[in-house]
Amino acid sequence: MTVTFEKVENIKELASLASSIWHEYWTCILSAEQIDYMVENFQSEKAIANQIKNENYSYYFILQNNEKAGYFGISYKKNYLFLSKLYIKKEFRHKGIGTKAFEKIKELADGKPIRLTVNKHNTNSITAYKKWGFKTVDVVVTDIGSGFVMDDYIMGT
């Protein structure tokens, strides 16, 4: 299995991939309305372009044998790297691809600590993050508008 990474240049392709993964993955945790709202506000073409232009974000496709298996998004902060998104398509999960992606993310962090937020009910991801050395450092409930909140743990290395 060859896992490689490609910096995203085609935002439209990323937004399409993000929408398909989010609508498959989050249905057991969030309502369809909240998933639609979050995709539109955080993973649409417009939102991604704004994050890259104004919030110091970089996105990378995760490829297995040259097929797009998922993506991750990071943002460089003053004292740490913020891991904003790490998503893998269903058929590629539980094959070590997330671990390979995390190794790439650590490389991009260049020795800085890594922080992330994760939904408190996203037990599979929490388990993976703990395996990769993350610890819960705080709890936060963020109002994201339209009556929706993100109920998250903040984790860090």
N, C-alpha and C positions, 0 to 999 in steps of 0.2 A: 504494500500500500504506500503510495507516494502522496504526501500531503504538502501542498505549496500554498503560497499566499500572494495575492495580487492586489495592489492598492486600487481602490475603486476610482474609476474615471467616468463610468457610465452610471450616473445617479438614477436614471429611469430604471435600469436593470436591477439596481440594488433595491429600490423602492418596491418593485414587483416581487422580488425574492422575499423581502421583509414582510410584506403583506401576506404572502402565502404561508410563511412560517408562523407568523403571529396568529393568523386565523386557525391554524391547525393546533398550535401548542397551547395557547392560553384558554381554550374553551372550557377546561375543567376547573379553572381558577377565577376567570373574569366573565362578565356578561358579554354577549355579542356587541351590545351598544358601547361598552367601555373599550373593547378591543378595537372597534371601528374608530372611536374617538382618539385612542392613543396612536393608532397607525396614522391617522390623518395629521395629528399634531406633532408626532415625534419621528415618524418613519416614512412620510410622504416625500415626493421629490422636492417639494418646497421646503419642508422641514429639514431634510438632510442637507440641501444646498445652503440653507441658513446656518446650520451647525458647522459646516465646513468653512464657510466664509467668515462667520462672526464669533464662533465659540471654540476655535482651535481644534476641531474634530478631524480625525482621519478614519476612513473606513477601509476595510480589507475584505475581499472575498476569500473564503477558505475553499480550496480545491482539492479533491481527491481524484487522482489520475486524470487531471484536467477538467473534471466535472465540478460545477459549483455546488458545494455541499453545505455552505452556510456563509456567515459573515461575522465580523466583529467591528465595533466602533470604539475608539479611544479618544481621550482629550487630555492634552498635557496641561496640568495645573502647576502652580509655583513649586510645591513640595512633593507632588505625587502624580502618578498617572491614573486618570479616572477611566475605568473600564465601563463604558456605558452600555454596550450591547455585545452579547456573544450568543449567537443562535445557529443551530445546526438543523438541517432538514431531517425529518423523521427517519427516513431510510438510511441515514448516515450516523445516527446516534448509537452510542454504546460500542463504538469501534475504535476508540482512542483518538478520534479527531479533535475533540475538545481539549484533551491534554496537549496535543501538538499545537493547537491554537494558543493555549496558555503559555507554552514555551516561547512562542513567537512574541506574545504580548510582554512577557518578562524581558525578552531581548529588546523590545522597543522601549520599555521602561528605563533601560540603561541604569539599573541599580537603584532607581527611585522606588519607594513603596507604591503599591497598587491599591486603589480603593474602588469599591463598587456598591451599588444598591441592588438588593434582591428582594422580591416579593416574599413575605413571611410564609406563604403557602407553597412556594416553589421548592419543594423538598428535594427533588432530584438535583437541581442546580446548587442548592445549599450544601448538599452532600459532596458534590464535586468540588466546590470552592473550599470546603474544609479539608478535603484530600490534598488540595493544592497549597495548603498552608494559611488560608484566610481564617480570620477570627472575627466574630461579631464585635463591633466597637460602639454601636449605637443603634437606636430604633427611631424611625421617623415615619410620620404620616404626612403626606404632602397633598394638598388640595391642588388638583390639576384642572379644575374648572368643570362646568356643566354637571355639578353634583358628584363628580368622580374623585377618588383619592387613590394614591399609591401608598400602600401599607407595607413598609420595607424595613429590612435590616440594612445597616451600613456595615460592610465588611472590609477588612484591610489585611495586607500582608505585614 
